[in-house]
Amino acid sequence: MFNWNYDFAGVALCINCVLLFFYKRNHVVPLRQHNYFSGLIYAELLMALTDILSSMALDAGNRTSLFVKYLSLSVFFSMYVGCLLLLFLYTKSLCDYHSVRQYPLFSFFYLPAGAVIGLYLSNPFTGLVYFIDPVIGYTAGPLYEIFAALTLYYSFLSLVLTAIVHKRMTKEQLLTMHVVWTIVIVGALVRLFMPEQLMVSLIMTLCTIIIFINLENPDLYWNRMTGLFNDLSFTEVIQKSMYSNKRISVICIGIKNYDEFKMSYDSVAVSLLRKEIAKAMNDIMDCQSIYYLGHGRFAILFIGDDDHLGDAEMAYDRFRRPWIFESDRGRTISVYINASVAYLPASTNITSGGQLRDVIASKLMDMARQDISGLKIIDEKAMQKQIYISRVEAILDKALELDNIEVWYQPIYDRKTGRIIAAEALSRLHDDQLGYIRPDVFIPLAEITGAITILGSRVLEKTCDFIRRQGLAEMGIEYIEVNLSPAQCRDENLAVKMLEVIESHGVSPGMINLEVTESTVEDMNQLKQQIRILHDAGVGFSLDDYGVGYSNLVKIFALPFSLVKLDKTVVWSYFNNENKILEDLLAMFQKNGLQVVAEGVETELMAEKLNELGCDFQQGFWYSEALPDKDFVRYVRDFNGNEK
C-alpha cells in the first residue's frame, strides 16, 4: 500500500491554473506552436487534477468503487501520454519538419501514443499495466514500465528531430527543448522508482514554465506600446505559412514624417497615434493580423489567395484625412500623417519571413526618401533586389570579419603643377560569385546596418599602411583623402581613435585628408569638437559631394575645410549646358580661401575647360578610375614622369 504525497501534484495544479490565466488573457500569435502550447497547459492541468483524484480514490479503500479507481487512473495515464504527444508536437512545430518527412521515423509518431492509451483504457480488463488488489491496493503489472518506455521514445524522437534541423532553429529554441526533454526523462525515472511521490505533474509543469519564459512569453511577440503583434511574430507567422504552402498578401504602411511627429509630440501622443492607426485599419478591413514592425511601420497580413488590393487602396485613402484623438492631458490632437502604402500580392514568391520584413522596410524607406505618393506594388523585382541586398550584407559582414575589404585609390590632378598630387581612398568589396560589388550598393547598406564604422576604420588603417609602405610623400603625393561617414562622427572618441591609428603606422597626420559630406555638416554639435582635435593634430578636411544637399554656407565656412569637392552632378550639368552655377561656385569658394576639386571629369574637353576656369584640382575617369595600390603607384610614377 502506497502513502501518497499530494504536495507536488497540488503545486502543479495551482501553477497551471495561474499560467493558463495569464497566457490566455493575451492575444496569441496565430501559430501552430502556440496552439500546441495552449493544449499542453490544459492537458497538464487535467493530469494534475486526475493525479490527485486517482490517489485519493486509492486511499479511500472500500469507500470508493473499483470502477472509479480504474477510471481515474486510466484518465491520469492517458493525460500523461497526451502531454508527451503535445510536447513532441510543440517541438516539431518549432522545426522546419517538412524537410525530414522522408524519414519513416517521423511518419508514425501518433501510433505509439494511441497504442499506449488503448493499453491504459483496457487495463481494467487485462491488468497488464497495473491492478488494484482488494488487500494490497495499487500494484504494478508486467507492463508498468510502458510509460517510461514511451517517454524515452518521444524524447529520442524530439532530440533526433532537433539535431537534423538544428540550423533552422535558434540557439534559444535548441537549448530550451534539450533542457525540457532532459527534465521529462528525469521525471519518468522518478515515477518509475518512486511512484508514491506525485511528481510527474510538477515536473511536466516545470517544463511548461521553462518554455513559457524562453519561447512563449507574450512580451516576445507583443508590442505593448501599440497593442499589436511585433516584427518577430510577423516573421514567424510568414515562415510557418510558407512551410504549409499557404499564399500570403501584405498591406504595408509607413509613416513618412514619423521622426518629425516624435519630435513635435510627447511619447504618449505618439503611442496614441499608433493605436489610432491600428484601430482604423482594423475597422476598415475587419482583420486581427496587424503587426507593428517598428519606426512607424505597420503590416497587415492576409493568408490565402484572395486579392486585397482594394483594402490597400482604402488604407491609403484613410491617410488623406486627419487623425483626431485625445491626449492624456485631455487635449484634442488633429494631425495629418504623410504615409507610404505598398501592397504585396499573394502571387509574389517569398523565400523567408525575415526577407519579407526587410523588403517591406526597404520599400517604405525608398518611398519616403523619394517622397513617392500613392499606392505601390511590391513585385518580384523588388523581392529579387532584396535577395541580392541580403546576400551583399552577408558578404560584407564576412569581409569585415576576415579583413578582406580592399582599398583602391583614384588619382587627383593638380592644375598648377600638372601632376598627380593626391588620391581618394575607396573601399572595394569582392565576392567569388558576384565579382566586385558596386560601392553605391554596399556603402548605403553598411550605413543602415551600422557596419560603416568598422568599414571606415579598416579603410583608414589600410590607407596608413599603404602610405608608409610605398613612401608616397617621396613620389609627390601630398595627401590621401579618406571618407568620414556621419555614423563615425557620432563616436565621441573618434578623433582619439583616428590619431592612434595614424600614429601607430608612423604616418604624418598631414598625409590624411578626411572627406565630410554635406549631411554631416548639418550636425555641428557632434562634428565641431572632433574636427578641432584632428585639425590641431595636422589632419586636413574636405567637404565632399557639394551640390547634392542644401548646406548652410555659414556652417561650411565656420569649419576648417581646405578643400571643397564639387559633386559630379554639378560638373556634368555645366557641361550639358543646363546651368552655369559651376563658375559661380568656383569664384565663391576660392574667394573665401577654399580650393576646389571637380569630380566626374571624363573627357579631355572637360579637363581643358576646368583648367581655363581656374579649377584647382580634378578627379575622374579622364585621368584614371580607382586603382589597386600597386597599379596606383605605377600610374603615378608614369604620369608624373611625363608631360601631359
Buried (B, 14 or more C-beta within 10 A) or exposed (E): EBEBBBEBBBBBBEBBEEBBEEBEEEBBBBBBBBBBBBBBBBBBBBBBBBBBBBBBBBBEEEEBEEEEBBBBBBBBBBBBBBBBBBBBBBBBBBBBBEEBEEEEEBEEBEEBBEEBBEBBBEBBEEBBBBBBEEEEBBEEBEBBEBBBEBBBBBBEBBBEBBEBBEEBBEEEBBEBBBBBBEBBBBBBEBBBEEBEBBBBBBBBBBBBBBBBEBBBEBEBBBBEBBBBBBBBBBBBBBBBBBBEEEBBBBBBBBBBBBEEBBEEBEEEBBBBBBBBBBEBBBEBBEBEBBBBBBEBBBBBBBBEEEBBEEBBBBBBEBBEEEBEBEEEEEEEBEBEBBBBBBBBBBEBEBEBBBBBBBBBBBBBBBBBEEEBEEBBBBEEEBBEBBBEBBBBBEBBBEBBEEEBBBBBBBBBBBBEEEBBBBBBBBBBBEBEEEEEBEBEBBBEBBBBEEBBBBBBBBBBBBBBBBBEEBEBBEBBBBBBBBBBBBBBBBBEEBBEBBBEBBEEBEBEBBBBBBBBBBBBBBEBEBBBEBBEBBBEBEBBBBBBBBBBBEBEEEBBEEBBBBBBBBBBBBBBBBBEEEEEBBEEBBEBBBEEEBBBBBBBBBEEEBBEBBBEBEBBBBBBEBBBEBBEBEEBBEBBEEBBEEEE
